[in-house]
Amino acid sequence: MADEKVKGGVFLLESPGLDKVFIPEEFTEEQRMFAKTAEDFIMNEVVPKSDEIEAKNDELHIRLFKQAGELGLLMTDIPEKYGGLGLDKISSMLVQEKISSGQGSFSVTVTDHTGIGTLPIVYFGTEEQKEKYLPKLATGELIGSYALTETNAGSDAMGIKTKAVLSEDGKCYILNGSKQFVTNAGFADICIVYAKVDGEHHAAFIVDLKAEGVTLGPEEHKMGIRGSSTRAIFLDNVKVPVENLLGEVGKGHLIAFNVLNIGRYKLGVACTGACKTALGEAVRYANQRVQFGMPISSFGMIKEKLADMVTRTYVLESASYRTAGFIDAAFSELDYDDPEFGKKAMDAISQYATECSIIKIFGSEALDFVVDETVQIFGGYGYTEEYPAERFYRDSRINRIFEGTNEINRLLIPGMLMRKAMKGELPLLPAAQKLAKEIVTFMPLSMLGSGPLAQEELAVEMTRKISLMVAGLAAQKYKEALKDQQMLLARMADIIIELYAMESALLRTKKVIEERGQDKAKYHVAMTQLYVAQAFPRVAQLAQEALAAIEKGDMLKANLSVLRKLTRWYTPVSLVGLKTILADKLIEEGKYWVC
């Protein structure tokens, strides 16, 4: 990475240099070896016991969790001075991908523990809290959990009702309330619990789940991730020592929101691992299943599915590690021993909150697409518990709800960018105003370069301009009331998501060409061309709908004329040809082979 860091949200204005973008092809040998440890453990120890895990064999589940701790898989983000490995964020993400590649229920247990169940202490804990809890969380001796959601406060985290009152002797806070859908609750030792001190001031607490007054509801009977533990937690005059207050009273919501950002970018890479696994099972089955005297992988419609599946996976992988690279670069400047480490770490993560929401949405929806097509390739067998496709399908669905629903995250994306603009952190509105002046004489084809990705580069640039155009017009039309135009905001978010996805694939492919040569990038190029060919028309349609929500009559006609100028130059590519190339390679390899 170059010294100058890429600022969050700036992709809406300009493309970063290739030297600022991390791609999976740059994993070090050490990173690959550690990831192999995680992958071997999941595939050799966890996946073979999947049926027992799904049948709620908690004793087995906990034993496997402890094994993961012995292998160092729970300590990647914990500093060395507290018994962890203190790995860089790329390494941590790669381990996350492998942990999430085989067994959804077990993955959720580990991810909840290592992420939102541990990181609040890493970033906001006092020295005493870190010394007390982190070494045991690192090894798995303690199992962590996280409780924010309440019956009437899900995505509305500010609306929680759980109350904390300081005792008369000042030695403890007394907590009353309940929490819903707490992952790991059935076997966790501690829980990060959010409450309002005196019913007003947000705060976070480290709660011992064996403390008097803590009771658990029954296990939820879930559609997917059935082997994980999900229960309600009831707090009845639970005494929490004042030394277990996490951070400051009145700032608990900042811990919650920033930890959710971490959860979002980790969820994106978790979906990457799950996509690769489902894809591998789909192509393996397609190669083995014979119909009409030949394997179904030779059929054109199956090839089309496989090509789309591998392309979505490639784009997701590119976007996930691009984001991880930005966060890693920001964290490389931080010192764990700095008294301000927690604040600076959260500032670094919040800088990329938009990107975190993007890969959360894109990842969860890419995985849903991949597992749905996996079920279809398996046919009737895909609908039975005897084959893994059925479990993949059920397990994937929760990801569009986890870490804030995709609907909430779609509102967050334009909202966060607009707030950056209002603070002067992102010159979004000046860029939109400049574009409005230039657009009359603007000629897209004059920007068309040469090379195998010339058209894709121009499509990305035009998508950037479309994003600015729609954002500028929407802000001008609605001003402060824009926050209430949810359907318009959703379309703005989807254009921005497509911009980030297309550009991530493009930048990765260009970097591979630069470092390895065009011959070695043949399939990278094909996947980039295929995704852009499918995404750019979606952008045009979304923009058309957004513009129609902003203006009408002659103004709408004028805006649509500009939109056509930005999109009609695009020449369709042979989707059939690209999909055939990609499917044939996937069928030959029998698994996701890129990188």
VEXDREN-2710 file (C-alpha; in Angstrom, 1 decimal):
% VEXDREN-2710
k/r/px/py/pz
1/MET/0.0/0.0/0.0
2/ALA/1.2/3.5/-0.7
3/ASP/1.6/5.9/2.2
4/GLU/-1.4/8.1/1.4
5/LYS/-4.5/6.3/2.4
6/VAL/-7.7/6.1/0.4
7/LYS/-10.5/8.0/2.2
8/GLY/-13.8/6.3/2.7
9/GLY/-16.5/7.1/0.2
10/VAL/-14.1/8.8/-2.2
11/PHE/-14.8/6.0/-4.8
12/LEU/-17.9/8.1/-5.6
13/LEU/-15.6/10.8/-7.0
14/GLU/-12.6/9.1/-8.4
15/SER/-10.9/5.8/-8.9
16/PRO/-7.9/4.9/-6.6
17/GLY/-4.5/4.1/-8.0
18/LEU/-3.8/0.3/-8.4
19/ASP/-1.1/0.6/-5.8
20/LYS/-3.8/1.5/-3.2
21/VAL/-5.9/-1.5/-3.9
22/PHE/-5.3/-4.9/-2.3
23/ILE/-6.3/-8.0/-4.3
24/PRO/-6.4/-11.7/-3.2
25/GLU/-3.6/-12.5/-5.6
26/GLU/-1.3/-10.6/-3.2
27/PHE/-1.9/-12.9/-0.2
28/THR/1.5/-13.7/1.4
29/GLU/2.6/-17.3/1.9
30/GLU/2.2/-16.9/5.7
31/GLN/-1.4/-15.7/5.2
32/ARG/-2.2/-18.6/2.9
33/MET/-0.7/-21.1/5.4
34/PHE/-2.7/-19.8/8.3
35/ALA/-5.8/-19.8/6.1
36/LYS/-5.0/-23.4/5.2
37/THR/-5.0/-24.3/8.8
38/ALA/-8.5/-22.9/9.2
39/GLU/-9.8/-24.5/6.0
40/ASP/-8.4/-27.9/7.0
41/PHE/-10.0/-27.7/10.4
42/ILE/-13.4/-26.8/9.0
43/MET/-13.4/-29.4/6.2
44/ASN/-11.8/-32.3/8.2
45/GLU/-13.2/-31.7/11.7
46/VAL/-16.4/-29.6/11.4
47/VAL/-18.1/-30.4/8.1
48/PRO/-18.1/-34.3/8.7
49/LYS/-20.0/-33.6/12.0
50/SER/-22.5/-31.2/10.3
51/ASP/-25.6/-33.4/11.0
52/GLU/-24.8/-33.6/14.7
53/ILE/-24.2/-29.9/14.9
54/GLU/-27.5/-29.2/13.2
55/ALA/-29.2/-31.6/15.7
56/LYS/-28.1/-29.2/18.5
57/ASN/-25.4/-31.3/20.0
58/ASP/-24.0/-28.4/22.1
59/GLU/-21.4/-30.6/23.7
60/LEU/-19.8/-31.4/20.3
61/HIS/-20.3/-27.8/19.2
62/ILE/-18.4/-26.4/22.2
63/ARG/-15.7/-29.1/21.9
64/LEU/-15.1/-28.0/18.2
65/PHE/-15.1/-24.4/19.3
66/LYS/-12.3/-25.1/21.9
67/GLN/-10.3/-26.9/19.2
68/ALA/-10.6/-23.8/17.0
69/GLY/-9.2/-21.9/20.0
70/GLU/-6.3/-24.4/20.3
71/LEU/-5.4/-23.8/16.7
72/GLY/-5.3/-20.0/17.2
73/LEU/-8.4/-19.3/15.1
74/LEU/-10.2/-17.3/17.8
75/MET/-7.3/-14.9/18.5
76/THR/-6.5/-13.2/15.2
77/ASP/-7.8/-9.8/16.2
78/ILE/-6.6/-9.9/19.8
79/PRO/-3.3/-8.1/20.6
80/GLU/-0.3/-10.3/21.4
81/LYS/0.1/-8.7/24.9
82/TYR/-3.4/-10.2/25.8
83/GLY/-2.7/-13.7/24.5
84/GLY/-3.7/-13.1/20.9
85/LEU/-2.0/-13.1/17.5
86/GLY/-2.6/-9.4/16.6
87/LEU/-2.8/-10.2/12.9
88/ASP/-3.3/-7.7/10.2
89/LYS/-6.9/-7.3/8.9
90/ILE/-6.2/-9.1/5.7
91/SER/-5.1/-12.2/7.6
92/SER/-8.1/-11.9/9.9
93/MET/-10.5/-11.6/6.9
94/LEU/-8.9/-14.6/5.2
95/VAL/-9.4/-16.8/8.3
96/GLN/-13.0/-15.5/8.5
97/GLU/-13.5/-16.6/4.9
98/LYS/-12.3/-20.1/5.6
99/ILE/-14.2/-20.5/8.9
100/SER/-17.3/-19.5/7.0
101/SER/-16.8/-21.9/4.1
102/GLY/-18.2/-25.2/5.3
103/GLN/-20.7/-25.2/8.2
104/GLY/-23.0/-22.2/8.7
105/SER/-24.0/-22.8/12.3
106/PHE/-20.5/-23.3/13.5
107/SER/-19.4/-20.3/11.5
108/VAL/-22.0/-18.1/13.2
109/THR/-20.8/-19.3/16.6
110/VAL/-17.2/-18.5/15.9
111/THR/-17.9/-15.2/14.1
112/ASP/-20.1/-13.9/16.9
113/HIS/-17.5/-14.7/19.5
114/THR/-14.5/-13.3/17.6
115/GLY/-16.3/-10.3/16.3
116/ILE/-19.0/-8.5/18.2
117/GLY/-18.5/-10.7/21.3
118/THR/-14.8/-9.8/21.7
119/LEU/-13.9/-6.7/19.8
120/PRO/-15.8/-4.2/22.0
121/ILE/-13.4/-5.2/24.8
122/VAL/-10.3/-5.0/22.4
123/TYR/-11.2/-1.5/21.4
124/PHE/-13.0/0.0/24.4
125/GLY/-12.0/-2.1/27.4
126/THR/-9.9/-0.8/30.3
127/GLU/-6.5/-2.4/30.9
128/GLU/-8.0/-4.4/33.7
129/GLN/-10.9/-5.6/31.5
130/LYS/-8.5/-6.6/28.7
131/GLU/-6.2/-8.5/31.0
132/LYS/-9.2/-10.3/32.7
133/TYR/-11.2/-11.3/29.6
134/LEU/-9.1/-11.2/26.4
135/PRO/-6.6/-14.1/27.1
136/LYS/-9.6/-16.4/27.9
137/LEU/-11.6/-15.3/24.9
138/ALA/-8.5/-15.8/22.7
139/THR/-8.2/-19.5/23.7
140/GLY/-11.9/-20.2/23.8
141/GLU/-11.9/-20.8/27.6
142/LEU/-14.6/-18.1/27.6
143/ILE/-17.3/-17.9/25.0
144/GLY/-18.5/-14.4/24.1
145/SER/-21.8/-13.0/22.9
146/TYR/-23.5/-9.7/22.1
147/ALA/-27.0/-8.4/23.0
148/LEU/-28.4/-5.3/21.4
149/THR/-31.7/-6.3/19.8
150/GLU/-34.9/-6.1/21.8
151/THR/-38.4/-7.1/21.0
152/ASN/-39.3/-3.5/20.0
153/ALA/-35.9/-2.3/19.0
154/GLY/-34.2/-4.2/16.2
155/SER/-32.6/-2.0/13.7
156/ASP/-33.7/1.0/15.8
157/ALA/-30.8/0.6/18.2
158/MET/-31.4/3.9/19.8
159/GLY/-34.8/2.7/21.0
160/ILE/-33.7/0.1/23.5
161/LYS/-35.5/-0.1/26.8
162/THR/-33.2/-2.1/28.9
163/LYS/-32.3/0.1/31.9
164/ALA/-29.3/0.4/34.1
165/VAL/-29.3/2.2/37.5
166/LEU/-26.3/2.8/39.6
167/SER/-26.7/1.2/43.1
168/GLU/-26.8/3.4/46.2
169/ASP/-23.3/2.3/47.2
170/GLY/-21.9/3.1/43.8
171/LYS/-20.4/-0.4/43.4
172/CYS/-22.6/-1.8/40.6
173/TYR/-25.2/-1.1/38.0
174/ILE/-28.5/-2.9/38.3
175/LEU/-29.8/-4.0/34.9
176/ASN/-33.4/-4.7/34.1
177/GLY/-34.8/-5.6/30.7
178/SER/-34.6/-8.3/28.0
179/LYS/-32.7/-8.9/24.8
180/GLN/-33.9/-10.9/21.8
181/PHE/-32.1/-13.2/19.3
182/VAL/-28.8/-13.4/21.2
183/THR/-26.3/-15.6/19.3
184/ASN/-24.3/-18.0/21.5
185/ALA/-26.6/-17.3/24.5
186/GLY/-27.1/-21.0/25.2
187/PHE/-23.5/-21.6/26.0
188/ALA/-21.8/-18.2/26.3
189/ASP/-20.0/-17.1/29.4
190/ILE/-20.1/-13.4/29.0
191/CYS/-22.2/-11.0/26.9
192/ILE/-21.8/-7.4/25.7
193/VAL/-25.1/-5.9/26.8
194/TYR/-26.4/-2.5/25.8
195/ALA/-28.7/-0.6/28.2
196/LYS/-29.6/3.0/29.0
197/VAL/-28.3/4.4/32.3
198/ASP/-31.3/5.9/34.1
199/GLY/-33.3/5.1/31.0
200/GLU/-31.6/7.9/29.0
201/HIS/-27.8/7.4/28.5
202/HIS/-26.6/4.6/26.2
203/ALA/-24.0/2.4/27.8
204/ALA/-22.4/-1.0/27.2
205/PHE/-21.6/-3.6/29.9
206/ILE/-19.7/-6.8/30.2
207/VAL/-22.3/-9.1/31.8
208/ASP/-21.5/-12.5/33.4
209/LEU/-24.3/-14.7/32.1
210/LYS/-24.1/-16.9/35.2
211/ALA/-24.9/-13.9/37.4
212/GLU/-27.9/-14.0/39.6
213/GLY/-31.0/-12.6/37.9
214/VAL/-29.9/-13.7/34.4
215/THR/-32.3/-16.2/32.7
216/LEU/-32.5/-17.5/29.2
217/GLY/-35.5/-18.1/27.0
218/PRO/-35.8/-21.3/25.0
219/GLU/-33.8/-21.9/21.9
220/GLU/-35.3/-20.3/18.8
221/HIS/-36.4/-22.8/16.2
222/LYS/-34.8/-21.2/13.1
223/MET/-35.1/-21.7/9.4
224/GLY/-31.3/-22.0/9.0
225/ILE/-28.2/-22.0/11.1
226/ARG/-30.1/-24.4/13.3
227/GLY/-27.1/-25.7/15.1
228/SER/-26.2/-22.3/16.5
229/SER/-27.6/-21.1/19.8
230/THR/-30.1/-18.2/19.6
231/ARG/-32.0/-17.3/22.7
232/ALA/-33.5/-14.4/24.5
233/ILE/-31.8/-13.0/27.7
234/PHE/-33.8/-11.7/30.6
235/LEU/-32.2/-9.4/33.1
236/ASP/-34.0/-9.1/36.5
237/ASN/-32.1/-6.8/38.9
238/VAL/-28.8/-8.1/37.6
239/LYS/-25.9/-6.6/39.5
240/VAL/-23.0/-5.7/37.2
241/PRO/-19.8/-4.3/38.9
242/VAL/-19.0/-0.7/37.9
243/GLU/-15.7/-2.0/36.6
244/ASN/-17.6/-3.9/33.9
245/LEU/-18.9/-0.7/32.3
246/LEU/-17.4/-0.7/28.8
247/GLY/-16.4/2.7/27.6
248/GLU/-18.3/5.7/28.9
249/VAL/-21.9/6.3/29.9
250/GLY/-23.6/8.1/27.1
251/LYS/-21.4/6.6/24.4
252/GLY/-22.6/3.0/24.3
253/HIS/-24.4/3.6/21.0
254/LEU/-21.0/4.5/19.4
255/ILE/-19.6/1.2/20.4
256/ALA/-22.7/-0.6/19.0
257/PHE/-22.7/1.2/15.7
258/ASN/-18.9/0.8/15.1
259/VAL/-18.8/-2.8/16.1
260/LEU/-21.7/-3.4/13.6
261/ASN/-19.5/-1.9/10.9
262/ILE/-16.9/-4.5/11.7
263/GLY/-19.5/-7.2/11.5
264/ARG/-20.6/-5.9/8.1
265/TYR/-17.3/-6.1/6.4
266/LYS/-16.6/-9.5/8.0
267/LEU/-20.0/-10.7/6.8
268/GLY/-19.0/-9.8/3.2
269/VAL/-16.0/-12.1/3.3
270/ALA/-17.9/-14.8/5.2
271/CYS/-20.3/-14.8/2.3
272/THR/-17.4/-15.1/-0.1
273/GLY/-16.3/-18.3/1.6
274/ALA/-19.8/-19.7/1.6
275/CYS/-20.2/-18.8/-2.1
276/LYS/-17.0/-20.8/-3.0
277/THR/-18.2/-23.8/-1.1
278/ALA/-21.7/-23.8/-2.7
279/LEU/-20.2/-23.3/-6.1
280/GLY/-17.8/-26.2/-5.6
281/GLU/-20.7/-28.5/-4.6
282/ALA/-22.7/-27.3/-7.6
283/VAL/-20.1/-27.9/-10.2
284/ARG/-19.1/-31.3/-8.7
285/TYR/-22.7/-32.5/-8.8
286/ALA/-23.1/-31.1/-12.3
287/ASN/-20.1/-33.0/-13.5
288/GLN/-21.3/-36.3/-11.9
289/ARG/-25.0/-36.1/-12.7
290/VAL/-25.8/-37.8/-16.0
291/GLN/-29.0/-37.1/-17.9
292/PHE/-29.8/-38.0/-21.5
293/GLY/-26.5/-39.8/-21.7
294/MET/-24.2/-36.9/-20.7
295/PRO/-23.3/-34.9/-17.5
296/ILE/-25.6/-32.0/-17.0
297/SER/-22.5/-29.7/-16.8
298/SER/-22.4/-30.0/-20.6
299/PHE/-25.9/-28.4/-20.9
300/GLY/-25.9/-24.7/-21.9
301/MET/-28.4/-23.6/-19.3
302/ILE/-26.4/-25.2/-16.5
303/LYS/-23.2/-23.6/-17.9
304/GLU/-24.9/-20.3/-17.8
305/LYS/-25.8/-20.7/-14.1
306/LEU/-22.2/-21.8/-13.3
307/ALA/-20.7/-18.8/-15.1
308/ASP/-23.0/-16.3/-13.3
309/MET/-22.3/-18.0/-10.0
310/VAL/-18.5/-17.8/-10.4
311/THR/-18.6/-14.2/-11.6
312/ARG/-20.7/-13.0/-8.6
313/THR/-18.2/-14.8/-6.4
314/TYR/-15.3/-13.1/-8.1
315/VAL/-16.8/-9.7/-7.8
316/LEU/-17.7/-10.2/-4.1
317/GLU/-14.2/-11.5/-3.3
318/SER/-12.7/-8.4/-5.1
319/ALA/-14.9/-5.9/-3.2
320/SER/-14.4/-7.6/0.1
321/TYR/-10.6/-7.7/0.0
322/ARG/-10.5/-4.2/-1.5
323/THR/-12.3/-3.0/1.6
324/ALA/-10.2/-5.1/3.9
325/GLY/-7.1/-3.5/2.4
326/PHE/-8.3/0.0/3.1
327/ILE/-9.1/-0.9/6.7
328/ASP/-5.8/-2.7/7.1
329/ALA/-3.9/0.3/5.8
330/ALA/-5.7/2.5/8.3
331/PHE/-5.0/0.1/11.2
332/SER/-1.3/-0.2/10.2
333/GLU/-0.8/3.3/11.6
334/LEU/-2.4/2.5/15.0
335/ASP/-0.6/1.4/18.2
336/TYR/-2.4/-1.0/20.6
337/ASP/-0.6/0.6/23.5
338/ASP/-1.9/4.1/22.6
339/PRO/-4.4/5.2/25.3
340/GLU/-6.5/6.5/22.4
341/PHE/-6.3/3.3/20.5
342/GLY/-10.0/2.4/20.8
343/LYS/-11.2/5.8/19.6
344/LYS/-8.7/5.9/16.7
345/ALA/-9.6/2.3/15.7
346/MET/-13.3/3.2/15.6
347/ASP/-12.5/6.3/13.6
348/ALA/-10.6/4.2/11.1
349/ILE/-13.4/1.7/10.7
350/SER/-16.2/4.4/10.6
351/GLN/-14.2/6.1/7.8
352/TYR/-15.2/3.1/5.6
353/ALA/-18.7/2.6/7.0
354/THR/-20.2/3.0/3.6
355/GLU/-18.0/0.4/2.0
356/CYS/-18.8/-2.0/4.9
357/SER/-22.6/-1.6/4.3
358/ILE/-22.0/-2.1/0.5
359/ILE/-20.2/-5.5/0.9
360/LYS/-22.7/-6.6/3.5
361/ILE/-25.5/-6.1/1.1
362/PHE/-23.7/-7.3/-2.0
363/GLY/-22.2/-10.3/-0.2
364/SER/-25.5/-11.5/1.3
365/GLU/-27.4/-11.1/-1.9
366/ALA/-24.6/-12.7/-4.0
367/LEU/-24.7/-15.7/-1.7
368/ASP/-28.4/-16.0/-1.9
369/PHE/-28.1/-16.0/-5.7
370/VAL/-25.4/-18.7/-5.6
371/VAL/-27.2/-21.0/-3.2
372/ASP/-30.5/-20.7/-5.0
373/GLU/-28.8/-21.7/-8.3
374/THR/-27.0/-24.5/-6.4
375/VAL/-30.4/-25.9/-5.4
376/GLN/-31.6/-25.6/-9.0
377/ILE/-28.6/-27.5/-10.3
378/PHE/-29.2/-30.3/-7.8
379/GLY/-32.8/-30.4/-8.9
380/GLY/-35.1/-32.5/-6.7
381/TYR/-32.1/-33.6/-4.6
382/GLY/-31.3/-30.0/-3.8
383/TYR/-34.6/-29.8/-2.0
384/THR/-33.8/-32.8/0.3
385/GLU/-31.8/-32.8/3.5
386/GLU/-29.7/-35.6/2.1
387/TYR/-27.7/-33.2/0.0
388/PRO/-25.9/-30.0/1.2
389/ALA/-27.6/-27.6/-1.1
390/GLU/-30.7/-27.6/1.1
391/ARG/-28.7/-26.5/4.1
392/PHE/-26.8/-23.9/2.1
393/TYR/-30.1/-22.4/1.0
394/ARG/-31.5/-22.1/4.5
395/ASP/-28.3/-20.9/6.2
396/SER/-27.7/-18.1/3.7
397/ARG/-31.0/-16.3/4.3
398/ILE/-30.1/-14.9/7.7
399/ASN/-27.2/-12.8/6.2
400/ARG/-29.7/-10.3/4.7
401/ILE/-30.9/-9.7/8.3
402/PHE/-27.7/-9.9/10.3
403/GLU/-25.8/-6.7/11.2
404/GLY/-28.7/-4.5/10.3
405/THR/-31.1/-5.6/7.5
406/ASN/-30.2/-4.9/3.9
407/GLU/-33.0/-2.3/3.8
408/ILE/-31.5/-0.4/6.7
409/ASN/-28.1/-0.6/5.1
410/ARG/-29.5/0.7/1.8
411/LEU/-30.7/3.8/3.7
412/LEU/-27.4/4.1/5.5
413/ILE/-25.3/4.2/2.3
414/PRO/-26.6/7.5/0.8
415/GLY/-27.2/8.9/4.2
416/MET/-23.6/8.4/5.3
417/LEU/-22.3/9.8/2.1
418/MET/-24.5/12.9/2.4
419/ARG/-23.4/13.5/6.0
420/LYS/-19.8/13.3/4.9
421/ALA/-20.6/15.9/2.2
422/MET/-22.3/18.1/4.7
423/LYS/-19.3/18.0/7.0
424/GLY/-16.9/18.8/4.2
425/GLU/-15.2/15.4/4.3
426/LEU/-16.4/14.5/0.8
427/PRO/-16.8/17.2/-1.9
428/LEU/-19.9/15.4/-3.2
429/LEU/-22.1/18.4/-4.0
430/PRO/-19.4/20.5/-5.7
431/ALA/-18.6/17.5/-7.9
432/ALA/-22.3/17.1/-8.8
433/GLN/-22.6/20.8/-9.6
434/LYS/-19.4/20.7/-11.7
435/LEU/-20.9/17.7/-13.6
436/ALA/-24.1/19.5/-14.2
437/LYS/-22.2/22.3/-16.0
438/GLU/-20.1/20.0/-18.1
439/ILE/-22.8/17.5/-19.0
440/VAL/-24.3/19.5/-21.9
441/THR/-21.1/19.2/-24.0
442/PHE/-19.9/16.0/-22.6
443/MET/-19.1/13.2/-25.1
444/PRO/-18.6/9.8/-23.4
445/LEU/-17.0/8.1/-26.5
446/SER/-14.2/10.7/-26.4
447/MET/-13.1/9.0/-23.2
448/LEU/-13.0/5.5/-24.6
449/GLY/-9.5/4.1/-24.4
450/SER/-8.0/0.9/-25.7
451/GLY/-7.3/-2.5/-24.4
452/PRO/-9.4/-5.5/-23.3
453/LEU/-11.2/-3.5/-20.6
454/ALA/-11.6/-0.1/-22.3
455/GLN/-15.4/-0.4/-22.4
456/GLU/-15.6/-1.6/-18.8
457/GLU/-13.5/1.3/-17.6
458/LEU/-15.7/3.8/-19.4
459/ALA/-18.9/2.0/-18.0
460/VAL/-17.5/2.5/-14.4
461/GLU/-16.7/6.1/-15.1
462/MET/-20.2/6.7/-16.5
463/THR/-21.7/5.0/-13.5
464/ARG/-19.8/7.3/-11.2
465/LYS/-21.2/10.3/-13.1
466/ILE/-24.7/8.8/-13.0
467/SER/-24.3/8.4/-9.2
468/LEU/-23.3/12.0/-8.8
469/MET/-26.0/13.2/-11.1
470/VAL/-28.8/11.4/-9.2
471/ALA/-27.4/12.4/-5.8
472/GLY/-27.1/16.0/-6.8
473/LEU/-30.6/16.2/-8.2
474/ALA/-32.1/14.4/-5.2
475/ALA/-30.3/16.6/-2.7
476/GLN/-31.4/19.7/-4.6
477/LYS/-35.0/18.6/-4.9
478/TYR/-35.6/17.3/-1.4
479/LYS/-32.9/18.8/0.8
480/GLU/-33.4/17.7/4.4
481/ALA/-36.5/15.8/3.5
482/LEU/-34.5/13.4/1.3
483/LYS/-34.1/11.1/4.3
484/ASP/-37.8/10.3/4.1
485/GLN/-37.7/9.3/0.5
486/GLN/-36.8/5.7/1.2
487/MET/-37.6/4.2/-2.2
488/LEU/-35.5/6.9/-3.9
489/LEU/-32.7/6.3/-1.5
490/ALA/-32.8/2.6/-2.2
491/ARG/-32.3/3.2/-5.9
492/MET/-29.5/5.6/-5.2
493/ALA/-27.9/3.0/-2.9
494/ASP/-28.1/0.3/-5.6
495/ILE/-26.4/2.5/-8.1
496/ILE/-23.6/3.1/-5.6
497/ILE/-23.3/-0.6/-4.8
498/GLU/-23.0/-1.5/-8.5
499/LEU/-20.4/1.2/-8.9
500/TYR/-18.3/-0.3/-6.1
501/ALA/-18.8/-3.8/-7.3
502/MET/-17.9/-3.1/-10.9
503/GLU/-14.9/-1.0/-10.0
504/SER/-13.6/-3.6/-7.5
505/ALA/-13.6/-6.3/-10.2
506/LEU/-12.1/-3.9/-12.8
507/LEU/-9.3/-2.7/-10.5
508/ARG/-8.4/-6.3/-9.5
509/THR/-8.3/-7.5/-13.1
510/LYS/-6.2/-4.5/-14.2
511/LYS/-3.7/-5.2/-11.4
512/VAL/-3.5/-8.8/-12.3
513/ILE/-2.8/-7.8/-15.9
514/GLU/-0.1/-5.3/-14.7
515/GLU/1.6/-7.9/-12.5
516/ARG/1.1/-11.1/-14.4
517/GLY/0.4/-10.2/-17.9
518/GLN/-2.8/-10.4/-20.0
519/ASP/-2.5/-14.1/-20.8
520/LYS/-2.6/-15.0/-17.1
521/ALA/-5.6/-12.7/-16.6
522/LYS/-7.9/-14.2/-19.3
523/TYR/-10.6/-15.4/-16.9
524/HIS/-10.3/-12.3/-14.7
525/VAL/-11.0/-10.2/-17.8
526/ALA/-14.0/-12.4/-18.8
527/MET/-15.6/-12.2/-15.4
528/THR/-15.1/-8.4/-15.3
529/GLN/-16.6/-8.0/-18.8
530/LEU/-19.5/-10.3/-17.9
531/TYR/-20.4/-8.5/-14.7
532/VAL/-20.2/-5.1/-16.1
533/ALA/-22.3/-6.2/-19.1
534/GLN/-25.0/-7.2/-16.7
535/ALA/-24.7/-4.4/-14.1
536/PHE/-24.4/-1.4/-16.4
537/PRO/-28.0/-1.8/-17.8
538/ARG/-29.2/-2.3/-14.2
539/VAL/-27.6/1.1/-13.4
540/ALA/-29.4/2.7/-16.3
541/GLN/-32.7/1.3/-15.2
542/LEU/-32.2/2.3/-11.6
543/ALA/-31.2/5.8/-12.6
544/GLN/-34.3/6.1/-14.8
545/GLU/-36.5/5.2/-11.9
546/ALA/-34.7/7.6/-9.5
547/LEU/-34.9/10.5/-12.0
548/ALA/-38.6/9.9/-12.4
549/ALA/-39.0/10.1/-8.6
550/ILE/-37.2/13.4/-8.5
551/GLU/-38.8/15.4/-11.4
552/LYS/-41.6/15.2/-14.0
553/GLY/-42.5/16.9/-17.3
554/ASP/-39.9/18.7/-19.2
555/MET/-37.3/18.6/-16.4
556/LEU/-37.6/14.8/-16.3
557/LYS/-37.2/14.6/-20.1
558/ALA/-34.1/16.7/-20.0
559/ASN/-32.6/14.6/-17.2
560/LEU/-33.5/11.3/-19.1
561/SER/-31.8/12.8/-22.2
562/VAL/-28.6/13.3/-20.2
563/LEU/-28.9/9.7/-18.8
564/ARG/-29.2/8.3/-22.3
565/LYS/-26.0/10.3/-23.3
566/LEU/-24.2/8.6/-20.4
567/THR/-25.4/5.1/-21.3
568/ARG/-26.3/4.6/-24.9
569/TRP/-22.7/4.5/-26.2
570/TYR/-22.3/1.0/-24.6
571/THR/-21.9/-1.8/-27.1
572/PRO/-23.3/-5.2/-25.9
573/VAL/-20.8/-8.0/-25.6
574/SER/-21.4/-11.6/-26.2
575/LEU/-22.7/-12.9/-22.9
576/VAL/-23.0/-16.4/-24.4
577/GLY/-19.4/-16.4/-25.4
578/LEU/-18.1/-15.1/-22.0
579/LYS/-20.3/-17.5/-20.1
580/THR/-19.1/-20.4/-22.1
581/ILE/-15.5/-19.6/-21.5
582/LEU/-16.0/-19.2/-17.8
583/ALA/-18.2/-22.3/-17.4
584/ASP/-15.8/-24.5/-19.3
585/LYS/-12.9/-23.4/-17.1
586/LEU/-15.0/-24.0/-13.9
587/ILE/-16.1/-27.4/-15.1
588/GLU/-12.5/-28.3/-15.8
589/GLU/-11.2/-27.2/-12.4
590/GLY/-14.2/-28.5/-10.5
591/LYS/-14.1/-25.6/-8.0
592/TYR/-13.5/-21.9/-7.7
593/TRP/-10.0/-21.6/-9.0
594/VAL/-9.2/-17.9/-9.2
595/CYS/-6.3/-16.7/-7.0
END
